[in-house]
Amino acid sequence: MSISKTIDVIIMGREFTVACADEERAGLLEAVNYLNKKMQDIRDTGKVVGIDRIAIMAALNLSHELLHTKTGDVDIGDYKRRINTMQNQIDEAMASQTKLL
């Protein structure tokens, strides 16, 4: 089991402290950057005023995106996991090939 540590992140100029395991840090930072970009895009349209409203609109947009990445019972995340597994298998096979040469 991983031990959670805290990390400070900045979203829309505000600092937040978030608990995160070391192996999830890169994913968290990617999510923070993605959310920050979505919120800035909403703010920059000028149609939504106030950080709370911007955050809610971003949450709605992200929820919509998530729901539309699923087709029937197929989850895009499942495909990503399978691709990663295949990539690892290829890397292992390539490593054993270099040992043979």
N, C-alpha and C positions, 0 to 999 in steps of 0.2 A: 504494500500500500504506500502511496506517495504522500509525503508531508506537504501540506499547503503552506505557501509563503505568501506574503503580500507584495503587490506590485502597484505602483502609482501610475495611472494613465490619465491622459488629458483628452477630454471630449468637449468640443465646442468651447475651448478655453477654460474649462472647469476641470479641476483635478479630482480624481476618484481613486480610492484605495480598494483594490480587489484581491481576494484570496485566490491563489492559483498554484497548482502543482508545477514543478519545474518542466515536466514534459509537455504541459499544456500552454506554456508561456508564449511560444511562437504563434499558436492558434489564437490565443487571447489577443495578442498584439495585432494580428491580422483582422480579427473581428472589430477591434477598437478603430483601426484605420478605416475599415469599410463603413462602420456606423458613423464615424466622424464625417466621412465624405458624403454619405447620404444626407446627414443633417445639414451640412454646409450647402449642398445642392438645393434642399428645400428652402433654407434661409435665403439663398441667393435669388430665388424666384420672386421674393418680395410679397408673395401671396399669404404667407403664414408668419405671424408675428408672435414672439414669445418662445422662450426655450422649451417650456412645457408642451406647447402645441407642436413645435417642431419635432420634439422627441416622440410624441404620439403619432404624428404623421409618418415619421421614419419607421416606427414600430409597425404601423399598418402596412407600409410599403414592403418592409422586410418579411412580414408574415405572408403577404400576398405572393412575393417571390418564392418563399419556401413552399407554399402550397402548390404553386405552379411548377415546381421542379419535380413533383411527384406525378407519375403517369400511371393511373390505375394503382396496382399494388407495387409498382416499381419505384424505388427510391434512388435518386441520383447518388446519394451518399453510399449506397450499397455498391454501385458501379465504381465509385472512387476507391472504396476499400478493396474491391477485386483487382482493380488496376494496380494499386500499390502492392498487393500480394504478388501479382504477376511480375511486377518490376523487381521485387526482391528476389524472386525465383530466377529471373534472368541475370541479375547481378551475381547471385551465387553460382550459377552455371558458368558465367564468364570468368569468375574468379578461379574456378576449378580448371577451366581451359588454360589460363595463363600458367597454372602450376604444371600442366602437362607439357607445355612448350619449354 
